[in-house]
């Protein structure tokens, strides 16, 4: 758990923000072990996903180009999550008398701070790209004849959207983490709370306590921003379903039957949006409460535990996108067949994905 110390390399005054239960350390170790293994599966799945999305006839579509941005962020996130939380060989193996130490080697301190900073950027960028993708698609379905919406649907606009989201999120992350630093310590505490003088300098990731009130405000705002995509997602989901049904009615009224590719792309966006719904809510809620109840150890303890266990959600979320695309997009399926099956002609795909798409289409468009 994050602990804050006064800026001194002598005996530090510990500011205790929470009391973790006795079982938590062991549970966190097991979770990190499982999390590290899952990163390999998530990384591999997203590499396959990226190889399909990056094909020319997919990346010229603005929706798939935004998904390339999401997938790229997810690949980086898997790598950094492994570096930041892995209990494997990259971490220091502590002796029994060091089990309760708050200090660590310099390498571990670097791995704790800097990968988490970049991870924060990529995870939040991924969520916001999904929100903007849903927003663009909702507006394009609502205003199909608008010249402005045709401009927004341009692949170049998608590229500028990705760059803009990354720049804004990077700037905000630097504001939040700007007061974190790696500092050397020659004193630590054992499991009984006794002071231990260290023979070698060890390190901690610290937050400057001189502006504690400002830090709590920034933490609250940070939590709201993290949770905001998941709060917007259900609104966009409802609006997108409404616009899909309206579009279906319009086609029936004018006797137009086939608009399959457009509808499938819209439904693809819809289900990717839904997959992001639960991603940021736990972390966002935890950071909001951490800022709002800065002096309440009980709430801060729960807040920290939520943050730790919520780290597993992005793995499942990012790994689901390839299956959503396979289920909802015939163009994506055909491209994947060309890559992995060697089929260069238009492929008729049957089976589970076709059944899923048929069920989903009826669920969304039926009255």
C-alpha positions in Angstrom: 0.0 0.0 0.0 1.2 3.5 -0.7 2.8 5.1 2.4 3.9 8.7 2.7 7.0 9.7 4.6 8.6 13.1 5.4 11.5 14.0 3.2 14.5 12.8 5.1 17.0 10.0 4.8 17.0 9.6 8.6 14.4 7.9 10.7 11.1 8.6 8.8 7.8 9.5 10.4 5.3 7.1 9.0 1.9 8.5 8.0 -0.4 5.5 8.1 -3.3 5.8 5.7 -4.9 2.4 6.2 -4.8 -1.0 8.0 -4.8 -3.9 5.7 -6.2 -7.3 7.0 -3.7 -10.0 7.8 -4.8 -12.1 4.8 -4.3 -9.4 2.3 -0.5 -9.7 1.6 -0.8 -13.4 0.7 -3.9 -12.8 -1.4 -2.1 -10.0 -3.3 0.9 -12.2 -4.0 -1.4 -14.9 -5.5 -3.3 -12.3 -7.5 -0.1 -10.9 -8.9 1.0 -14.4 -9.8 -2.2 -15.1 -11.7 -2.1 -11.6 -13.2 1.4 -12.1 -14.5 0.4 -15.4 -16.2 -2.7 -13.8 -17.7 -0.6 -11.0 -19.3 1.0 -13.6 -21.6 -2.3 -14.8 -22.9 -3.7 -11.2 -23.2 -0.5 -10.1 -25.0 -0.6 -13.0 -27.5 -4.4 -12.5 -28.2 -3.9 -8.8 -28.8 -0.9 -9.4 -31.1 -3.1 -11.6 -33.3 -5.9 -8.9 -33.1 -3.4 -6.2 -34.1 -2.1 -8.3 -37.0 -5.7 -8.5 -38.4 -6.6 -4.9 -37.7 -3.5 -3.5 -39.4 -4.3 -5.0 -42.8 -4.9 -2.3 -45.4 -8.5 -2.9 -46.2 -9.4 -2.7 -42.4 -7.2 0.2 -41.4 -8.7 2.4 -44.1 -11.9 2.3 -42.0 -12.1 4.9 -39.2 -13.7 2.4 -36.7 -11.0 -0.2 -37.2 -8.3 2.5 -37.1 -9.6 3.6 -33.7 -9.5 -0.1 -32.7 -5.9 -0.2 -33.8 -5.3 2.6 -31.3 -7.2 0.7 -28.5 -5.3 -2.6 -29.3 -1.9 -0.8 -29.3 -2.7 0.7 -25.9 -3.8 -2.8 -24.6 -0.5 -4.4 -25.8 1.6 -1.8 -24.0 -0.7 -2.2 -21.0 -0.1 -6.0 -20.8 3.6 -5.5 -21.0 3.7 -2.8 -18.3 1.3 -4.6 -16.0 3.7 -7.5 -16.0 6.7 -5.3 -15.3 4.9 -3.4 -12.5 3.2 -6.2 -10.7 5.0 -9.4 -11.7 6.2 -11.5 -8.7 8.6 -13.4 -11.0 12.4 -13.2 -11.5 12.4 -9.4 -12.2 11.6 -8.8 -8.5 13.8 -8.9 -5.5 13.6 -12.1 -3.4 13.3 -10.9 0.1 14.8 -12.6 3.2 12.5 -13.6 6.0 13.5 -10.7 8.2 12.7 -8.3 5.3 9.1 -9.5 4.6 7.5 -6.4 6.1 10.0 -3.9 4.8 8.5 -0.9 2.9 11.8 -0.2 1.2 13.0 -2.0 -1.9 15.9 -2.2 -4.4 16.3 0.7 -6.8 15.3 -1.5 -9.7 12.1 -2.5 -8.0 11.3 1.2 -7.2 11.8 2.1 -10.8 9.5 -0.8 -11.9 6.9 0.3 -9.4 6.8 3.9 -10.5 7.5 4.4 -14.2 5.6 1.5 -15.7 2.6 2.5 -13.6 2.8 6.0 -15.0 2.8 4.8 -18.6 0.2 2.1 -17.8 -2.1 4.8 -16.5 -1.8 6.7 -19.8 -2.5 3.6 -22.0 -5.4 2.2 -20.0 -7.2 5.5 -19.8 -6.5 6.3 -23.4 -7.9 2.9 -24.4 -11.2 3.7 -22.5 -11.5 7.1 -24.0 -10.9 5.9 -27.5 -13.7 3.4 -27.0 -16.0 6.2 -25.8 -15.1 8.5 -28.8 -15.6 5.6 -31.2 -19.1 5.0 -29.8 -19.8 8.7 -29.9 -18.7 9.1 -33.6 -20.7 6.1 -34.6 -23.8 7.3 -32.8 -23.6 10.6 -34.5 -23.0 9.1 -37.9 -26.1 6.8 -37.6 -28.2 9.7 -36.3 -27.0 12.1 -39.1 -26.1 9.9 -42.1 -26.2 12.8 -44.6 -24.2 15.3 -42.6 -21.0 16.4 -44.3 -19.4 17.1 -40.9 -20.0 13.5 -39.9 -18.5 12.3 -43.2 -15.4 14.3 -42.2 -15.4 12.7 -38.7 -15.7 9.2 -40.3 -12.5 9.9 -42.3 -9.5 7.6 -41.2 -7.3 10.7 -40.9 -9.7 12.0 -38.3 -9.4 8.8 -36.4 -5.6 9.1 -36.4 -5.8 12.7 -35.0 -8.3 11.4 -32.4 -5.8 8.8 -31.2 -3.0 11.4 -31.0 -5.2 13.9 -29.2 -6.3 11.4 -26.6 -2.7 10.3 -25.9 -1.5 13.9 -25.5 -4.3 14.9 -23.1 -4.0 11.7 -21.0 -0.2 12.1 -20.9 -0.5 15.6 -19.7 -3.0 14.7 -17.0 -1.0 11.7 -15.8 2.1 13.9 -15.4 0.0 16.2 -13.2 -1.1 13.4 -11.0 2.2 11.6 -10.7 4.4 14.7 -10.8 4.7 14.7 -7.0 5.9 11.0 -6.8 9.6 10.4 -6.5 12.1 7.7 -5.7 13.9 8.4 -2.4 16.7 6.6 -0.6 16.2 5.3 3.0 18.7 3.9 5.5 16.0 2.9 8.0 12.9 0.6 7.7 10.6 -1.3 10.1 10.2 -5.0 10.8 6.9 -6.8 11.2 6.7 -5.8 14.9 7.1 -2.1 14.1 10.7 -2.0 15.4 13.1 0.4 13.6 15.8 -1.4 11.6 19.0 0.3 10.5 19.9 -0.8 7.0 23.5 -1.6 6.0 22.8 -0.7 2.4 20.7 2.2 1.0 17.2 1.1 -0.1 14.5 3.0 -1.8 10.8 4.0 -1.7 8.3 5.6 -4.0 7.1 8.7 -2.1 4.6 11.4 -2.4 5.5 14.9 -1.0 3.4 15.6 2.1 3.9 19.4 2.0 0.8 19.8 -0.2 -1.3 16.9 1.1 -4.6 18.8 0.7 -3.8 19.5 -2.9 -2.9 15.9 -3.5 -6.3 14.7 -2.1 -8.1 17.1 -4.5 -6.1 15.9 -7.5 -6.7 12.3 -6.5 -10.5 12.9 -6.4 -10.5 14.6 -9.8 -8.2 11.8 -11.1 -10.7 9.2 -9.9 -13.7 11.0 -11.6 -11.8 11.2 -14.9 -10.9 7.5 -14.6 -14.6 6.6 -13.9 -16.1 9.0 -16.5 -15.7 6.7 -19.6 -17.7 4.0 -17.8 -20.3 6.4 -16.8 -20.7 7.7 -20.3 -20.6 4.2 -21.9 -24.1 3.2 -20.8 -25.6 6.5 -22.1 -23.9 6.0 -25.5 -25.0 2.4 -25.5 -28.7 3.3 -25.1 -28.4 6.1 -27.6 -26.7 3.8 -30.1 -29.4 1.1 -29.7 -32.1 3.8 -30.2 -30.5 5.1 -33.4 -30.0 1.6 -34.7 -33.7 0.9 -34.3 -34.6 4.3 -35.9 -32.3 3.5 -38.9 -34.0 0.1 -39.2 -37.4 1.7 -39.3 -36.3 4.2 -41.9 -35.0 1.5 -44.2 -38.2 -0.5 -43.8 -40.3 2.6 -44.6 -38.4 3.2 -47.9 -38.3 -0.5 -48.7 -34.5 -0.7 -48.4 -33.4 -4.1 -47.1 -29.6 -4.4 -47.2 -27.5 -2.1 -45.1 -25.7 -5.0 -43.5 -22.1 -3.8 -43.4 -23.0 -0.5 -41.8 -25.2 -2.1 -39.2 -22.6 -4.7 -38.4 -19.9 -2.1 -37.9 -22.3 -0.2 -35.6 -23.1 -3.3 -33.6 -19.4 -4.0 -33.3 -18.8 -0.6 -31.9 -21.8 -1.1 -29.5 -20.4 -4.3 -28.0 -16.9 -3.0 -27.7 -18.4 -0.1 -25.8 -20.3 -2.4 -23.5 -17.1 -4.4 -22.8 -15.5 -1.2 -21.4 -18.4 -0.5 -19.1 -17.1 -2.2 -16.0 -13.4 -1.5 -16.7 -12.8 1.8 -15.0 -15.6 2.0 -12.5 -13.8 0.2 -9.6 -10.6 2.1 -10.0 -12.4 5.4 -10.5 -14.5 4.8 -7.5 -11.5 3.9 -5.4 -9.6 7.0 -6.3 -12.6 9.3 -5.7 -13.1 7.8 -2.2 -9.3 8.0 -1.6 -9.4 11.8 -2.2 -12.8 12.4 -0.5 -12.0 10.4 2.7 -8.3 11.2 2.9 -8.3 10.9 6.7 -10.4 7.8 7.1 -8.1 4.7 7.4 -11.0 2.2 7.0 -12.3 3.6 3.7 -8.8 4.1 2.4 -8.0 0.5 3.1 -11.1 -0.7 1.1 -10.2 1.8 -1.6 -6.7 0.4 -2.0 -7.9 -3.2 -2.0 -10.3 -2.4 -4.8 -7.5 -0.9 -6.8 -5.4 -4.0 -6.4 -8.0 -6.6 -7.3 -9.4 -4.4 -10.2 -6.1 -4.8 -12.0 -7.4 -8.1 -13.4 -10.3 -6.5 -15.3 -8.3 -4.9 -18.2 -6.9 -8.3 -19.0 -10.3 -9.8 -19.7 -11.6 -6.7 -21.3 -8.8 -6.3 -23.9 -8.8 -10.1 -24.6 -12.5 -10.0 -25.4 -12.2 -7.6 -28.4 -10.9 -10.1 -30.9 -13.9 -12.4 -30.2 -16.4 -9.5 -30.4 -14.9 -8.6 -33.8 -15.1 -12.2 -35.0 -18.7 -12.5 -33.9 -19.9 -9.1 -35.3 -17.8 -8.3 -38.4 -17.8 -10.4 -41.6 -15.0 -8.2 -42.9 -12.9 -9.0 -39.9 -13.6 -12.7 -40.2 -12.7 -12.7 -43.9 -9.5 -10.9 -43.2 -8.5 -13.3 -40.4 -9.2 -16.2 -42.7 -7.0 -14.7 -45.4 -4.1 -14.4 -42.9 -4.4 -17.7 -41.0 -6.3 -20.0 -43.4 -4.8 -18.8 -46.7 -8.3 -18.0 -48.2 -8.0 -15.1 -50.5 -11.5 -15.1 -51.9 -14.6 -13.9 -50.1 -15.4 -16.5 -47.5 -18.8 -17.7 -46.3 -18.4 -18.1 -42.6 -20.9 -20.3 -40.7 -21.1 -21.7 -37.2 -21.0 -20.1 -33.9 -20.1 -16.6 -34.9 -22.9 -16.4 -37.5 -25.4 -17.6 -34.8 -24.2 -15.1 -32.3 -24.5 -12.2 -34.8 -28.0 -13.3 -35.8 -29.1 -13.4 -32.2 -27.5 -10.1 -31.4 -29.0 -8.4 -34.5 -32.5 -9.6 -33.5 -32.0 -8.5 -29.9 -31.0 -4.9 -30.9 -33.4 -4.2 -33.7 -36.6 -6.1 -32.6 -39.3 -4.1 -30.9 
